[in-house]
Amino acid sequence: MVNVNRKPGICCNDASVFRDCFSLAWRNPYVLRLAFSAGIGGLLFGYDTGVISGALLYIRDEFPSVDKKTVLQESIVSMAVAGAIIGAALGGWLNDRFGRRFALLFADFLFFVGAVLMAAAPYPSVLILGRIFVGFGVGMASMTAPLYISEASPAKIRGALVSTNGFLITGGQFLSYLINLAFTKVPGTWRWMLGVAGVPALLQFVLMLALPESPRWLYRKGREDEAITILRKIYPAEDVEAEIEALKDSIEKEVEETGSSEKIDLIQLLKTTTVRRGLIAGVGLQIFQQFVGINTVMYYSPTIVQLAGIASNQTALLLSLVIAGLNALGSIVSIYFIDRIGRKKLLVLSLIGVILSLGLLSAVFQETTTHSPPVSGSETAHFSNFTCSAFESARPSANWDCMRCLKGSHCGFCASSVDKLLPGACLISDRSFKISGKTVKDTCQGEGRLWYSRGCPSKLGWLALVGLALYIIFFSPGMGTVPWIVNSEIYPLRFRGVCGGIAATANWISNLIVAQSFLSLTVAIGTSWTFLGFGVISVVALLFVLVFVPETKGLPIEDVEKMLEERAFQLKFWVKRPKTEEKLRGLNDS
């Protein structure tokens, strides 16, 4: 009989053994090939959700209708998330019916079709359709890639290899910003940015054709010989028989539990104390992960940088690249510290930092709003043919500044040629309006001035960048990764699949709500109040974590269930539990 105390990932609890885990993977390149090939799904997930932030700047330049309507901008961003909700649900059925490998191949097909549609889009509607196709692929990849890696990895390195999926997602987001920056001066800009996603999709499709199906899925489908052949390639010779026996026992138990789980419904789930309390903690964490504003930063970071007073698209993209790099670095920090300081402590530290960062961002944008440069009548008269109609009709009694100018109907601010903080001109921002073949923006910049249509010049703009960086540094290692880890540990085995699906769906729906509403909120109540709102939600999230989220570090599943049953949550989470330490030593000794 297999040693039941051997847990995947336990071997990675300290730095030296962490290195040994990956050393084992290097000794068996076949395992790395499986993990890398499936991991491209996570890379595509990150790339396609991150690339739109930079591409949107240039989409607005090409399509005046998109520039005029924030609803269209939000739809282009959020339709991928809407598609991901459907893709995740469909992916669950595809995984069970046709296998993990088929689901990844199908996701690659959707990624490729979406990339082609977006790159060739003649109208915003076609672009949105392409984003929906990409969303289907994102939803499937988000659940299938880690599942395939988990089921095709040796037990000793499974935890480490699966944990890297989060790094590949954030790495994909970083790559998307790098690609955005590379194509800023290439004809077609955003079309290349969005279309290049077809390359890794095609690469993964080719790689997956040469790789096997998950041995666990094959064994469950009665294809034992195929499964055993694959296991002999994955595991060291001395471990193969034990792993085959473990797989057999696991499948038999799963079949037994699946037979009884057909009678399970939502009402029964909620009536079960351990499941209900687990769902409160797990689903709550997934919702708060989105509602503290992370994807406003990842999807709209170039726009936020411009709202802080950075006029150049290229500079905004470069600074956003730094933000994405910090996000990827944070996921590595999480892998290293998650089993050292615990889930709850990491969440608390993360949220405290997020609250402080959002407070800083709110204060900076409030200062930018209330101290924006005034509009000068003489500066505006210098561009008499381009004067904004709203400003012209309001003169001479109105006291206008840059912020009021930008809130006018199709108005932009042309900064002073001497100093961007001095009084400037309020002009037409409609890109379709030209005189002698030149737009207002071209005319303004042609005199060595800076053109602002999304934010105003500010002497504190650099503080907004510091706030964004601090936000990511605190968010990524904690709230960025821990909700997914907690959801993999907190549910009883029998309910883990359905509860994990409920939590993931809650995450994607929350993601959609935030992505679809952010720009509208900045227009309706201002950027400062929007970030303040996220800060208030973060305070509520911190209280939620303290009260409802248990510390699952090092606890066997049966102890997690007992803790949920007795509501024995450790409020003094910073104090070590002697029992937990003893159990961990017992597991390592075994």
C-alpha positions as CSV (number, residue, x, y, z in Angstrom):
1,M,0.0,0.0,0.0
2,V,1.2,3.5,-0.8
3,N,2.3,5.8,2.0
4,V,-0.7,8.1,2.5
5,N,1.4,10.6,4.4
6,R,3.4,11.5,1.3
7,K,2.0,14.8,0.1
8,P,2.8,16.5,-3.2
9,G,4.9,19.6,-2.6
10,I,5.8,18.7,1.0
11,C,9.4,18.2,-0.2
12,C,9.6,21.8,-1.2
13,N,9.3,23.3,2.3
14,D,12.8,24.7,2.5
15,A,15.1,26.3,0.1
16,S,17.6,23.4,-0.3
17,V,14.9,20.8,-1.0
18,F,13.1,23.3,-3.3
19,R,16.2,23.2,-5.5
20,D,16.3,19.4,-5.3
21,C,12.8,19.3,-6.6
22,F,13.7,21.2,-9.8
23,S,17.0,19.2,-10.0
24,L,14.8,16.1,-10.2
25,A,12.9,17.6,-13.1
26,W,16.1,18.5,-15.0
27,R,17.2,14.9,-14.7
28,N,14.1,13.9,-16.5
29,P,13.7,16.3,-19.5
30,Y,10.4,14.5,-20.5
31,V,8.7,15.9,-17.4
32,L,9.9,19.4,-18.2
33,R,8.7,19.0,-21.7
34,L,5.2,18.1,-20.5
35,A,5.2,21.0,-18.0
36,F,6.6,23.6,-20.4
37,S,4.2,22.6,-23.3
38,A,1.1,22.8,-21.0
39,G,2.5,25.9,-19.3
40,I,2.3,27.8,-22.6
41,G,-1.5,27.8,-21.9
42,G,-0.8,29.9,-18.8
43,L,1.5,32.1,-20.8
44,L,-1.3,32.7,-23.4
45,F,-3.7,33.4,-20.5
46,G,-1.4,36.1,-19.2
47,Y,-0.5,37.6,-22.6
48,D,-4.1,37.9,-23.9
49,T,-5.4,39.5,-20.7
50,G,-2.4,41.9,-20.5
51,V,-1.8,42.9,-24.1
52,I,-5.1,44.9,-24.4
53,S,-3.9,47.5,-21.9
54,G,-1.3,48.9,-24.4
55,A,-3.1,48.1,-27.6
56,L,-6.1,50.1,-26.4
57,L,-4.1,53.3,-26.6
58,Y,-3.7,52.8,-30.3
59,I,-7.1,51.3,-31.0
60,R,-8.5,54.6,-29.7
61,D,-6.3,56.4,-32.2
62,E,-7.6,54.4,-35.1
63,F,-11.3,54.1,-34.3
64,P,-12.8,57.5,-33.3
65,S,-16.0,55.7,-32.1
66,V,-13.9,53.8,-29.5
67,D,-12.2,57.0,-28.4
68,K,-15.5,58.7,-27.8
69,K,-17.3,55.9,-26.0
70,T,-15.8,54.4,-22.8
71,V,-18.4,51.6,-23.1
72,L,-16.7,50.4,-26.2
73,Q,-13.3,50.6,-24.6
74,E,-14.6,48.6,-21.6
75,S,-16.2,46.1,-23.9
76,I,-13.0,45.5,-25.9
77,V,-11.2,44.8,-22.6
78,S,-13.9,42.9,-20.7
79,M,-15.4,40.7,-23.5
80,A,-12.3,38.4,-23.1
81,V,-13.3,38.0,-19.5
82,A,-16.9,37.3,-20.4
83,G,-15.7,34.7,-22.8
84,A,-13.5,33.2,-20.1
85,I,-16.6,32.5,-17.9
86,I,-18.1,30.4,-20.7
87,G,-14.8,28.9,-21.7
88,A,-14.1,27.7,-18.1
89,A,-17.5,26.1,-17.9
90,L,-17.2,24.5,-21.3
91,G,-13.6,23.5,-20.5
92,G,-14.8,21.4,-17.5
93,W,-17.0,19.3,-19.7
94,L,-14.3,19.0,-22.4
95,N,-11.8,17.9,-19.9
96,D,-14.0,15.1,-18.6
97,R,-15.4,14.0,-21.9
98,F,-12.4,14.3,-24.3
99,G,-9.3,14.7,-22.0
100,R,-6.9,17.4,-20.9
101,R,-4.8,17.3,-24.1
102,F,-7.8,17.8,-26.3
103,A,-9.0,20.7,-24.2
104,L,-5.6,22.4,-24.5
105,L,-5.6,21.8,-28.3
106,F,-9.1,23.3,-28.6
107,A,-8.1,26.3,-26.5
108,D,-5.1,26.9,-28.8
109,F,-7.5,26.8,-31.8
110,L,-9.6,29.4,-30.2
111,F,-6.6,31.5,-29.3
112,F,-5.4,31.4,-32.9
113,V,-8.8,32.3,-34.4
114,G,-9.2,35.1,-31.9
115,A,-5.7,36.5,-32.7
116,V,-6.4,36.5,-36.5
117,L,-9.8,38.2,-36.1
118,M,-8.3,40.9,-33.9
119,A,-5.3,41.6,-36.1
120,A,-7.5,41.9,-39.2
121,A,-10.5,43.7,-37.5
122,P,-11.9,46.4,-39.9
123,Y,-14.4,47.5,-37.2
124,P,-14.6,47.5,-33.4
125,S,-17.4,44.9,-33.5
126,V,-15.0,42.4,-35.2
127,L,-12.3,43.3,-32.6
128,I,-14.8,42.5,-29.8
129,L,-15.7,39.2,-31.5
130,G,-12.0,38.3,-31.6
131,R,-11.7,39.2,-27.9
132,I,-14.6,36.8,-27.1
133,F,-12.9,33.9,-29.0
134,V,-9.7,34.7,-27.0
135,G,-11.7,34.7,-23.8
136,F,-13.0,31.2,-24.6
137,G,-9.4,30.1,-24.9
138,V,-8.4,31.9,-21.7
139,G,-11.1,30.2,-19.7
140,M,-10.2,26.7,-20.9
141,A,-6.4,27.3,-20.4
142,S,-6.9,28.8,-16.9
143,M,-8.3,25.5,-15.6
144,T,-6.8,22.9,-18.0
145,A,-3.1,23.9,-18.0
146,P,-2.5,23.4,-14.2
147,L,-4.6,20.3,-14.2
148,Y,-2.6,18.7,-17.0
149,I,0.7,19.6,-15.3
150,S,-0.5,18.2,-12.0
151,E,-1.6,14.9,-13.5
152,A,1.5,14.5,-15.6
153,S,4.1,15.3,-12.9
154,P,6.0,13.1,-10.4
155,A,4.5,13.5,-6.9
156,K,7.8,14.8,-5.5
157,I,7.9,17.9,-7.8
158,R,4.2,18.2,-8.6
159,G,3.6,21.1,-6.1
160,A,6.6,23.1,-7.4
161,L,5.7,22.6,-11.1
162,V,2.0,23.5,-10.6
163,S,3.0,26.6,-8.6
164,T,5.0,27.9,-11.6
165,N,1.7,28.2,-13.6
166,G,1.0,31.4,-11.8
167,F,4.5,32.7,-12.7
168,L,3.8,31.8,-16.4
169,I,0.6,33.8,-16.3
170,T,2.3,36.9,-14.9
171,G,5.2,36.2,-17.2
172,G,2.8,36.3,-20.1
173,Q,1.5,39.7,-18.9
174,F,5.1,41.0,-18.7
175,L,5.7,39.7,-22.2
176,S,2.6,41.4,-23.5
177,Y,3.9,44.8,-22.2
178,L,7.3,44.1,-23.8
179,I,5.6,43.3,-27.2
180,N,3.5,46.4,-26.9
181,L,6.6,48.5,-26.4
182,A,8.4,46.8,-29.3
183,F,5.5,47.6,-31.8
184,T,4.8,51.2,-30.8
185,K,6.5,52.6,-33.9
186,V,5.6,49.8,-36.3
187,P,2.8,50.4,-38.9
188,G,-0.3,48.7,-37.6
189,T,0.8,48.9,-34.0
190,W,-2.1,47.4,-32.1
191,R,-2.8,44.8,-34.9
192,W,0.7,43.4,-34.4
193,M,0.3,43.5,-30.6
194,L,-2.9,41.5,-30.6
195,G,-2.1,39.2,-33.6
196,V,1.3,38.0,-32.3
197,A,-0.6,35.9,-29.7
198,G,-1.3,33.5,-32.5
199,V,2.4,32.4,-32.5
200,P,2.6,30.8,-29.1
201,A,-0.9,29.3,-29.6
202,L,0.4,27.6,-32.8
203,L,3.6,26.5,-31.0
204,Q,1.6,24.9,-28.2
205,F,-0.7,23.2,-30.7
206,V,2.2,21.6,-32.4
207,L,3.9,20.6,-29.2
208,M,0.8,19.1,-27.7
209,L,0.2,17.0,-30.8
210,A,3.4,15.1,-29.9
211,L,2.6,14.7,-26.2
212,P,0.4,12.1,-24.5
213,E,-2.9,12.5,-22.7
214,S,-3.0,12.8,-18.9
215,P,-2.3,9.3,-17.5
216,R,-4.9,9.9,-14.8
217,W,-7.6,10.6,-17.4
218,L,-6.5,7.6,-19.5
219,Y,-6.6,5.3,-16.5
220,R,-10.0,6.5,-15.5
221,K,-11.3,5.8,-19.0
222,G,-10.1,2.2,-18.8
223,R,-7.0,2.7,-21.0
224,E,-4.6,1.3,-18.3
225,D,-1.9,0.1,-20.7
226,E,-1.5,3.6,-22.2
227,A,-1.5,5.2,-18.8
228,I,1.2,2.9,-17.4
229,T,3.4,3.4,-20.5
230,I,3.3,7.2,-19.8
231,L,3.9,6.8,-16.1
232,R,7.1,4.8,-16.8
233,K,8.4,7.8,-18.8
234,I,7.5,10.2,-16.0
235,Y,8.6,8.4,-12.8
236,P,11.9,7.0,-11.8
237,A,12.0,3.2,-12.2
238,E,12.0,2.6,-8.4
239,D,8.8,4.6,-8.0
240,V,6.7,3.4,-10.9
241,E,4.9,0.5,-9.3
242,A,4.1,2.5,-6.2
243,E,2.6,5.3,-8.3
244,I,0.6,2.8,-10.4
245,E,-0.8,1.4,-7.2
246,A,-1.6,4.9,-5.9
247,L,-3.3,5.8,-9.1
248,K,-5.4,2.7,-9.0
249,D,-6.5,3.3,-5.4
250,S,-7.2,7.0,-6.3
251,I,-9.3,6.1,-9.3
252,E,-11.3,3.5,-7.4
253,K,-12.0,6.0,-4.6
254,E,-12.9,8.7,-7.1
255,V,-15.3,6.4,-8.9
256,E,-16.9,5.4,-5.6
257,E,-17.3,9.1,-4.6
258,T,-18.5,10.2,-8.0
259,G,-21.3,7.7,-7.8
260,S,-22.5,9.2,-4.6
261,S,-21.8,12.8,-5.7
262,E,-24.4,12.7,-8.5
263,K,-27.0,13.3,-5.8
264,I,-25.3,16.4,-4.5
265,D,-27.0,19.7,-5.3
266,L,-26.4,23.3,-4.2
267,I,-28.8,23.1,-1.3
268,Q,-27.0,20.0,0.1
269,L,-23.6,21.8,-0.3
270,L,-24.8,24.8,1.7
271,K,-26.3,22.5,4.4
272,T,-22.9,20.8,4.9
273,T,-21.2,22.9,7.6
274,T,-17.6,22.3,6.4
275,V,-18.5,23.0,2.8
276,R,-20.5,26.1,3.6
277,R,-17.8,27.7,5.7
278,G,-15.2,26.7,3.1
279,L,-17.2,28.3,0.3
280,I,-17.6,31.5,2.3
281,A,-13.8,31.7,2.7
282,G,-12.9,30.5,-0.8
283,V,-15.5,32.4,-2.8
284,G,-15.0,35.5,-0.7
285,L,-11.3,35.5,-1.4
286,Q,-11.8,35.1,-5.1
287,I,-14.3,38.0,-5.2
288,F,-12.1,40.3,-3.1
289,Q,-9.1,39.4,-5.3
290,Q,-10.9,41.3,-8.1
291,F,-12.7,44.0,-6.2
292,V,-9.5,45.4,-4.6
293,G,-8.8,46.6,-8.2
294,I,-6.0,44.4,-9.5
295,N,-7.2,44.1,-13.1
296,T,-7.8,47.8,-13.3
297,V,-4.0,48.1,-12.9
298,M,-3.2,45.2,-15.2
299,Y,-5.7,46.0,-18.0
300,Y,-5.6,49.8,-17.8
301,S,-2.1,50.6,-16.4
302,P,-1.0,52.6,-19.5
303,T,-4.2,54.6,-19.2
304,I,-3.7,55.1,-15.5
305,V,-0.2,56.4,-16.2
306,Q,-1.5,58.9,-18.6
307,L,-4.2,59.9,-16.2
308,A,-1.3,60.7,-13.8
309,G,0.0,63.2,-16.4
310,I,2.4,61.2,-18.6
311,A,1.4,62.3,-22.1
312,S,3.5,59.9,-24.3
313,N,2.0,56.5,-25.3
314,Q,5.6,55.0,-25.5
315,T,6.5,56.3,-22.0
316,A,3.2,55.0,-20.6
317,L,3.9,51.6,-22.0
318,L,7.5,51.5,-20.8
319,L,6.4,52.4,-17.2
320,S,3.6,49.8,-17.5
321,L,6.2,47.2,-18.4
322,V,7.9,47.8,-15.1
323,I,4.6,47.3,-13.3
324,A,4.1,43.9,-15.2
325,G,7.7,42.9,-14.3
326,L,7.0,43.5,-10.6
327,N,3.9,41.4,-10.9
328,A,5.8,38.5,-12.3
329,L,8.5,38.9,-9.6
330,G,5.8,38.8,-6.9
331,S,4.6,35.4,-8.1
332,I,8.1,34.0,-7.5
333,V,8.2,35.5,-4.0
334,S,4.9,33.8,-3.3
335,I,6.2,30.4,-4.4
336,Y,9.2,30.8,-2.0
337,F,7.3,32.1,1.1
338,I,3.8,30.5,0.9
339,D,4.9,27.5,3.0
340,R,7.1,29.5,5.3
341,I,5.0,32.2,6.8
342,G,1.5,30.8,6.0
343,R,-1.4,31.7,3.9
344,K,-3.3,34.0,6.3
345,K,-0.3,36.0,7.3
346,L,0.7,36.6,3.7
347,L,-2.9,37.7,2.9
348,V,-2.9,40.2,5.8
349,L,0.4,41.7,5.0
350,S,-0.6,41.9,1.3
351,L,-3.9,43.7,2.1
352,I,-2.3,46.2,4.5
353,G,0.1,47.2,1.7
354,V,-2.7,47.3,-0.9
355,I,-4.7,49.7,1.4
356,L,-1.7,52.0,1.9
357,S,-0.9,52.0,-1.9
358,L,-4.5,52.7,-2.9
359,G,-4.6,55.6,-0.3
360,L,-1.5,57.0,-1.9
361,L,-3.0,56.7,-5.4
362,S,-6.2,58.4,-4.3
363,A,-4.3,61.3,-2.7
364,V,-2.1,61.8,-5.8
365,F,-5.0,61.9,-8.2
366,Q,-7.0,64.2,-5.9
367,E,-4.0,66.6,-6.0
368,T,-3.7,66.3,-9.8
369,T,-7.4,67.1,-10.1
370,T,-7.5,70.1,-7.9
371,H,-4.2,71.6,-9.0
372,S,-4.3,71.1,-12.8
373,P,-2.9,74.0,-15.0
374,P,-5.4,76.7,-15.9
375,V,-6.7,77.3,-19.4
376,S,-5.4,80.6,-21.0
377,G,-7.6,82.5,-23.4
378,S,-4.5,83.9,-25.2
379,E,-2.9,80.4,-25.5
380,T,-6.2,79.0,-26.9
381,A,-6.5,81.9,-29.3
382,H,-3.1,80.9,-30.7
383,F,-4.9,77.9,-32.1
384,S,-8.0,79.8,-33.1
385,N,-9.2,77.2,-35.7
386,F,-9.0,74.4,-33.2
387,T,-10.6,76.0,-30.1
388,C,-12.9,73.6,-28.2
389,S,-16.5,74.6,-28.7
390,A,-17.4,74.0,-25.0
391,F,-14.7,76.4,-23.8
392,E,-15.6,79.0,-26.5
393,S,-19.2,79.0,-25.4
394,A,-18.3,79.3,-21.7
395,R,-16.1,82.3,-22.0
396,P,-15.5,84.9,-20.6
397,S,-16.9,84.2,-17.2
398,A,-15.9,80.6,-16.7
399,N,-12.7,79.8,-14.8
400,W,-11.4,76.8,-16.7
401,D,-8.5,74.5,-15.9
402,C,-7.1,71.4,-17.6
403,M,-9.5,69.0,-15.8
404,R,-12.6,71.0,-16.7
405,C,-11.3,71.2,-20.3
406,L,-11.0,67.4,-20.5
407,K,-14.5,66.9,-19.2
408,G,-15.8,69.1,-22.0
409,S,-17.3,67.5,-25.1
410,H,-14.3,66.3,-27.2
411,C,-11.8,68.7,-25.6
412,G,-8.1,68.2,-25.1
413,F,-5.3,70.3,-23.4
414,C,-2.3,71.6,-25.2
415,A,0.3,72.5,-22.6
416,S,2.4,75.7,-22.6
417,S,5.5,75.6,-24.8
418,V,7.5,77.1,-21.8
419,D,6.4,74.8,-19.0
420,K,3.7,72.1,-19.0
421,L,2.4,73.4,-15.6
422,L,1.8,76.9,-17.0
423,P,-1.6,78.0,-18.5
424,G,-2.3,76.1,-21.8
425,A,-4.9,75.9,-24.5
426,C,-8.3,74.0,-24.5
427,L,-8.7,72.6,-28.0
428,I,-10.8,70.1,-30.0
429,S,-9.7,66.5,-29.4
430,D,-11.7,64.9,-32.2
431,R,-9.1,63.0,-34.3
432,S,-11.3,63.2,-37.4
433,F,-11.1,67.0,-37.4
434,K,-8.2,68.2,-39.6
435,I,-6.9,71.3,-41.2
436,S,-4.4,71.0,-44.0
437,G,-4.1,67.3,-43.2
438,K,-3.1,67.9,-39.6
439,T,-5.0,66.9,-36.5
440,V,-5.1,69.1,-33.4
441,K,-2.8,66.8,-31.7
442,D,-0.2,67.0,-34.5
443,T,-0.4,70.8,-34.6
444,C,0.1,71.0,-30.8
445,Q,3.0,68.6,-30.7
446,G,4.5,70.3,-33.8
447,E,5.2,73.4,-31.7
448,G,7.1,71.3,-29.1
449,R,4.1,71.2,-26.7
450,L,2.6,68.2,-24.9
451,W,-0.9,67.0,-25.8
452,Y,-3.2,65.7,-23.0
453,S,-6.6,64.0,-23.6
454,R,-6.8,61.5,-20.7
455,G,-5.0,63.3,-17.8
456,C,-3.5,66.6,-16.9
457,P,0.1,67.7,-16.3
458,S,1.1,67.3,-12.7
459,K,4.3,67.7,-10.6
460,L,3.2,64.7,-8.5
461,G,2.7,62.3,-11.4
462,W,5.8,60.3,-10.4
463,L,4.1,59.5,-7.0
464,A,1.3,57.8,-8.9
465,L,3.9,55.5,-10.5
466,V,5.3,54.8,-7.0
467,G,1.8,54.0,-5.8
468,L,1.2,51.6,-8.7
469,A,4.5,49.9,-8.1
470,L,3.8,49.5,-4.4
471,Y,0.3,48.2,-5.1
472,I,1.7,45.4,-7.3
473,I,4.6,44.6,-4.9
474,F,2.1,44.0,-2.1
475,F,-0.7,42.5,-4.1
476,S,1.1,39.8,-6.2
477,P,2.7,37.6,-3.5
478,G,-0.5,37.6,-1.3
479,M,-3.9,38.4,-2.8
480,G,-2.5,37.5,-6.3
481,T,-1.8,33.8,-5.5
482,V,-3.1,32.8,-2.1
483,P,-6.8,32.7,-3.0
484,W,-6.1,30.0,-5.6
485,I,-4.0,28.0,-3.2
486,V,-6.5,28.2,-0.3
487,N,-9.3,27.1,-2.7
488,S,-7.2,24.0,-3.5
489,E,-6.9,23.1,0.2
490,I,-10.0,24.2,2.0
491,Y,-12.7,21.9,0.6
492,P,-13.3,18.2,1.5
493,L,-12.0,15.9,-1.3
494,R,-15.5,14.8,-2.3
495,F,-16.6,18.4,-3.0
496,R,-13.3,19.9,-4.2
497,G,-14.2,19.9,-7.9
498,V,-17.6,21.5,-7.7
499,C,-16.6,24.0,-5.0
500,G,-13.4,25.0,-6.9
501,G,-15.6,25.6,-10.0
502,I,-18.0,27.8,-8.0
503,A,-15.0,29.8,-6.7
504,A,-13.4,30.2,-10.1
505,T,-16.7,31.3,-11.7
506,A,-17.1,33.9,-8.9
507,N,-13.6,35.2,-9.7
508,W,-14.2,35.6,-13.5
509,I,-17.6,37.2,-12.9
510,S,-16.0,39.7,-10.4
511,N,-13.2,40.3,-12.9
512,L,-15.8,41.1,-15.6
513,I,-17.7,43.6,-13.3
514,V,-14.5,45.5,-12.4
515,A,-13.1,45.5,-16.0
516,Q,-16.4,46.7,-17.4
517,S,-17.0,49.5,-14.9
518,F,-13.5,51.1,-14.2
519,L,-13.4,53.7,-17.0
520,S,-17.0,54.6,-16.5
521,L,-16.3,55.1,-12.7
522,T,-13.3,57.4,-13.5
523,V,-15.6,59.5,-15.7
524,A,-18.5,59.6,-13.3
525,I,-16.8,60.1,-10.0
526,G,-13.1,60.8,-10.9
527,T,-10.0,58.7,-10.7
528,S,-9.3,59.7,-7.1
529,W,-12.6,58.5,-5.7
530,T,-12.4,55.3,-7.8
531,F,-9.2,54.3,-6.1
532,L,-10.5,55.4,-2.8
533,G,-13.4,53.1,-3.3
534,F,-11.1,50.2,-4.0
535,G,-9.2,51.1,-0.8
536,V,-12.4,50.9,1.2
537,I,-13.2,47.5,-0.3
538,S,-9.6,46.4,0.7
539,V,-10.3,47.3,4.3
540,V,-13.4,45.1,4.2
541,A,-11.3,42.4,2.6
542,L,-8.8,42.6,5.4
543,L,-11.6,42.2,8.0
544,F,-13.0,39.3,6.0
545,V,-9.6,37.5,6.0
546,L,-9.2,38.0,9.8
547,V,-12.6,36.6,10.6
548,F,-13.5,34.0,7.9
549,V,-10.3,32.6,6.4
550,P,-8.5,29.8,8.3
551,E,-4.8,29.1,8.2
552,T,-4.3,25.9,6.2
553,K,-0.5,25.9,6.3
554,G,0.7,22.3,6.9
555,L,-2.7,21.0,7.9
556,P,-3.9,17.6,6.6
557,I,-7.3,17.7,4.9
558,E,-9.0,16.0,7.8
559,D,-7.8,18.7,10.2
560,V,-9.0,21.4,7.8
561,E,-12.4,19.8,7.9
562,K,-12.4,19.5,11.7
563,M,-11.4,23.2,12.0
564,L,-14.2,24.2,9.7
565,E,-16.7,22.0,11.5
566,E,-15.7,23.5,14.9
567,R,-15.2,27.0,13.6
568,A,-11.8,26.9,15.3
569,F,-10.2,29.6,13.2
570,Q,-6.9,31.0,14.6
571,L,-7.5,34.7,15.1
572,K,-3.9,35.1,16.5
573,F,-2.5,33.9,13.2
574,W,1.0,35.1,14.0
575,V,1.4,32.6,16.8
576,K,2.7,29.2,15.7
577,R,0.5,26.2,16.4
578,P,2.5,23.4,18.1
579,K,0.2,20.7,16.7
580,T,0.8,21.9,13.2
581,E,4.5,21.9,13.6
582,E,4.5,18.4,15.1
583,K,2.3,17.1,12.2
584,L,4.6,18.7,9.7
585,R,7.7,17.0,11.3
586,G,5.8,13.7,11.3
587,L,5.0,14.0,7.6
588,N,8.6,14.9,6.7
589,D,9.9,12.0,8.9
590,S,7.6,9.5,7.1
